[in-house]
Amino acid sequence: MRPVSAVLIHHPILDRERAIVTGAITNLDLHDISRSAHTYGLAAYYVAHPIAAQRELAARIREHWLTGSGSRRIPDRVPPMRGLSIVASLDEALTAAGPGTELWVTSAQASGACLSHEQARLQIRGEGPPILIAFGTGWGLADEVMKRADFLLAAIQSPREDGFNHLSVRAAAAITFDRLLGPR
């Protein structure tokens, strides 16, 4: 089985008008996705943000759950938070994930030539380089990130008749991890 990691990208991402922006780190994204990543056996979970003050905030939150009062109140959060690394960029996450890492990207609007979840499961279970799955905050990853991808994962489809499909990134990550790495 190939090592799989995830990265939550805060820049470059899109806003609702498709302009490139930088999003803010949230506490929930840090520990909720860390817990999902740990549950499904990911090698690492990276949070990428270009602004040093945001990375420092994330590091303080991580330390709260690793060594602070959070670790004493909810000790089950310690192992997942050990897998969290705060980095400045996607490139830093790719380097940390290992040589030759494939970049797989996600999008709620994915269409065209996408890697289905079934195909992705088979690739993960085969031989090959490490995989880094990128999730975007805001309204998704900027085109410059999408163009770097080795694979675009199929979108999580809504069963709603009106087509509403706007999951939180925390929910999308958990669903993706389950579809790719969960028991079948």
C-alpha positions as CSV (number, residue, x, y, z in Angstrom):
1,M,0.0,0.0,0.0
2,R,1.2,3.5,-0.9
3,P,1.7,6.1,1.8
4,V,-1.2,8.6,1.7
5,S,-1.1,12.1,3.2
6,A,-3.4,15.1,3.0
7,V,-2.8,18.9,2.8
8,L,-5.3,21.6,3.5
9,I,-4.3,24.6,1.4
10,H,-5.2,28.2,2.4
11,H,-3.4,29.9,-0.5
12,P,-3.9,30.1,-3.4
13,I,-7.6,29.4,-3.1
14,L,-10.7,30.9,-4.7
15,D,-13.5,33.1,-3.2
16,R,-17.1,33.0,-4.5
17,E,-16.2,35.3,-7.4
18,R,-13.3,33.0,-8.3
19,A,-10.7,35.6,-7.3
20,I,-7.5,34.2,-5.7
21,V,-7.4,34.8,-2.0
22,T,-5.8,33.5,1.2
23,G,-8.1,31.9,3.8
24,A,-7.7,31.8,7.6
25,I,-6.8,28.8,9.6
26,T,-9.6,27.5,11.8
27,N,-9.3,25.4,15.0
28,L,-11.9,23.0,13.7
29,D,-10.0,22.2,10.5
30,L,-6.9,21.5,12.5
31,H,-8.2,18.9,15.0
32,D,-11.2,17.5,13.0
33,I,-9.2,16.6,9.9
34,S,-6.3,15.4,12.1
35,R,-8.7,13.0,13.8
36,S,-10.1,11.8,10.4
37,A,-6.6,11.4,9.0
38,H,-5.5,9.4,12.0
39,T,-8.6,7.2,11.9
40,Y,-7.9,6.3,8.3
41,G,-4.2,5.8,8.8
42,L,-2.8,8.7,6.7
43,A,0.9,9.1,7.0
44,A,0.6,12.9,7.7
45,Y,-1.8,15.8,7.6
46,Y,-0.3,19.1,6.5
47,V,-1.9,22.6,6.9
48,A,-0.3,25.0,4.4
49,H,-0.5,28.7,5.0
50,P,1.9,31.4,3.6
51,I,1.5,33.9,6.5
52,A,3.8,33.3,9.5
53,A,1.3,34.6,12.1
54,Q,-1.3,32.1,10.9
55,R,1.2,29.2,11.1
56,E,2.2,30.4,14.6
57,L,-1.5,30.3,15.6
58,A,-1.9,26.8,14.2
59,A,1.3,25.7,16.1
60,R,-0.1,27.1,19.4
61,I,-3.4,25.2,18.8
62,R,-1.5,22.0,18.0
63,E,0.6,22.4,21.2
64,H,-2.6,22.9,23.2
65,W,-3.8,19.5,22.1
66,L,-0.3,17.8,22.4
67,T,1.1,19.2,25.7
68,G,-1.4,21.8,27.0
69,S,-4.6,21.5,29.0
70,G,-6.3,19.9,25.9
71,S,-4.0,16.9,26.1
72,R,-5.1,16.3,29.8
73,R,-8.8,17.0,29.2
74,I,-9.1,14.9,26.0
75,P,-6.1,12.6,25.7
76,D,-7.6,10.9,22.7
77,R,-6.7,14.0,20.6
78,V,-2.9,13.6,21.3
79,P,-2.2,10.8,18.7
80,P,-4.0,12.5,15.8
81,M,-2.4,15.9,16.5
82,R,1.1,14.2,16.4
83,G,0.3,13.7,12.7
84,L,-0.3,17.4,12.0
85,S,2.4,19.5,10.4
86,I,2.1,23.2,9.7
87,V,3.9,24.2,6.5
88,A,4.2,27.4,4.5
89,S,3.2,26.0,1.1
90,L,2.1,23.1,-1.0
91,D,5.7,22.7,-2.2
92,E,6.8,22.2,1.4
93,A,4.1,19.6,2.0
94,L,5.1,17.8,-1.2
95,T,8.8,17.7,-0.1
96,A,7.9,16.5,3.4
97,A,5.6,13.7,1.9
98,G,8.6,12.2,0.1
99,P,10.5,12.0,-3.2
100,G,8.3,11.6,-6.3
101,T,5.0,12.3,-4.3
102,E,2.0,12.3,-6.6
103,L,-0.4,15.3,-6.1
104,W,-4.1,14.4,-6.1
105,V,-6.5,17.3,-6.0
106,T,-10.1,17.5,-5.0
107,S,-13.0,19.8,-6.1
108,A,-16.7,19.9,-5.5
109,Q,-17.1,20.8,-9.2
110,A,-14.8,18.1,-10.6
111,S,-15.9,16.9,-14.0
112,G,-14.3,15.4,-17.1
113,A,-11.3,13.1,-16.7
114,C,-11.4,12.3,-13.0
115,L,-10.0,9.4,-11.0
116,S,-13.0,7.6,-9.5
117,H,-12.9,6.7,-5.9
118,E,-12.8,3.0,-6.9
119,Q,-9.8,3.6,-9.3
120,A,-8.1,5.6,-6.6
121,R,-8.5,2.8,-4.0
122,L,-6.8,0.4,-6.5
123,Q,-3.9,2.8,-7.1
124,I,-3.4,3.3,-3.4
125,R,-3.3,-0.5,-2.8
126,G,-0.7,-0.9,-5.6
127,E,2.9,0.0,-5.9
128,G,4.1,3.5,-6.4
129,P,5.2,6.8,-4.9
130,P,3.6,8.5,-1.9
131,I,0.3,10.3,-2.5
132,L,-0.6,13.8,-1.2
133,I,-4.3,14.6,-1.5
134,A,-4.9,18.4,-1.6
135,F,-8.1,20.0,-0.2
136,G,-8.8,23.7,-0.6
137,T,-10.5,26.1,1.8
138,G,-12.8,28.9,0.7
139,W,-14.4,28.0,-2.6
140,G,-11.7,25.6,-3.7
141,L,-8.2,25.3,-5.0
142,A,-6.9,27.9,-7.5
143,D,-6.3,26.8,-11.1
144,E,-2.5,27.0,-10.6
145,V,-2.8,24.2,-8.0
146,M,-5.3,22.2,-10.1
147,K,-2.9,22.3,-13.1
148,R,-0.1,20.8,-11.0
149,A,-2.1,17.7,-10.1
150,D,-1.2,14.2,-11.2
151,F,-4.9,13.3,-10.7
152,L,-8.2,15.0,-10.1
153,L,-10.4,12.9,-7.8
154,A,-14.1,12.6,-8.7
155,A,-16.3,15.0,-6.8
156,I,-18.5,13.9,-3.9
157,Q,-21.9,14.0,-5.5
158,S,-25.0,15.2,-3.7
159,P,-28.1,13.1,-4.0
160,R,-30.3,16.2,-3.8
161,E,-32.5,17.0,-6.7
162,D,-31.6,20.7,-6.5
163,G,-27.9,19.8,-6.8
164,F,-26.8,21.5,-3.6
165,N,-23.2,20.4,-3.0
166,H,-21.3,22.6,-0.5
167,L,-19.8,20.4,2.2
168,S,-17.4,21.8,4.8
169,V,-13.8,20.8,4.0
170,R,-13.8,18.8,7.2
171,A,-16.8,16.7,5.9
172,A,-15.3,16.4,2.4
173,A,-12.0,15.2,3.8
174,A,-13.6,12.5,6.1
175,I,-15.8,11.3,3.2
176,T,-12.8,11.1,0.9
177,F,-10.7,9.3,3.4
178,D,-13.4,6.7,4.0
179,R,-14.0,6.2,0.2
180,L,-10.3,5.7,-0.5
181,L,-9.0,4.0,2.7
182,G,-12.0,2.7,4.6
183,P,-12.9,-1.0,4.8
184,R,-14.9,-2.5,1.9
